[in-house]
């Protein structure tokens, strides 16, 4: 019985999504897809982002780093995250692949999101 209830809920949700837009409304076309994250080679952790599945490495691997959020405005790409300095995480953001530290190595810190407003 529970299985059928879950299926019915999914069908109702999909029906609502399909019929919630009129034919005159159109969804905007997606030009580019950006994702923030990190990748490891087994010994180093690199902060990265991907644009249309093409990776862009933000760090050199000397210090572990991770990216968590990304915002794009025009041709500028902003990424937030952290990079380790010794045993401490330093909060950072990158603008067009250039790193900016938000904190020093005095206390552990990091960022989880970024938003660009103009």
N, C-alpha and C positions, 0 to 999 in steps of 0.2 A: 504494500500500500504506500509506504513512504517513497519508494522509487518512483511511482506514478505521480505523486504530488510534486516531487522535485522536477520531473520532466514537464509537468503542466506549468509550473512556475517559469521555467526557462522558455517554453513556447509563448507564454503570455508576455514575457519581457521582450522577446524577439519581435513579436507582433507589434508591440507598442513602439519599438524602435523603428521598425520598417514603415509604419503608418504615421509617425509623428511629424514628418516633414511633408509639405505639399509638393506637388510637381514643380511649382514655380520656384521653390527654394532649391538651391544647389549647394552642395558642400564645397568649401574652398579646396582648390587643388594644392597638394603638398609638393613643394619644390625640393626641400631638403629635409633630411631626418638627422638629428644630432642626439648622441647618447654620451653621457659621462660615466667614467668607471676607472678600472685599473686592470692591469695584467701582470702576471708574474712569469718569469722564466725559470722558476725553481729556486733561485737565489736572491733575486731582486724583485721589488714590486714597483711598477711604473704607473704614475697617474697618466690617464689617457682620455681622449674623447674620440668618437667616431662620427664622421660626416658621411652619410650615405654608404656605410659599411667600410669606409676607408679610415684606418687608424691614424691618429695624430698623437704622438708621445710628448707629454709635457715635462717629464723629468728624465734625468740621465741614468737612474738606477743606483747611484751612490747611496742615496737615502730612500727608505721606503716611502711611498706616497700614494694617496688615493684621491680620486675626484668623485664628487657626489652629485653635483648639479651643474646645469649648463643653461646659459641664456644667450640668445643671438639678437643683435640689433644692427641692422644694415650689414656691413661687412665685418663687424666686430664680434668676436666670440669670447664670452666670459665663462670661466669654469671655477667652481669652488671646491675646496677640499683641504688636505693637509699634506705636509711633508715632515718626516722625522728629522730631528736635530739631536743626535745622540740617542737618548732614551725618551725624548719628549716630542710630542706632536706639535708642530707649529701651524696655526691656521693660515691658509693662503688662498689667494685667488689668482687666476691667470687671465690676462687680457691679451688676446692674439698671441698666445704661447709665451708671454713674458710674465714671470712670477712676481707677485707682490705679497710680502709677509704682513699679516695682520697682527701677529703677536710675536713675542720673542720666545726663547726656550726656557723662560722662567717657570711657566706653568703649562701643563698639557692643554691644548686647544685644537679645535678643528671647526670647519663649517659644514653645514648640511644642505644649504640651499643658497641660491643667488637669484636676484631679480634686478633688472636694469630698467630704470625709469628715466624718461626724458620729457 
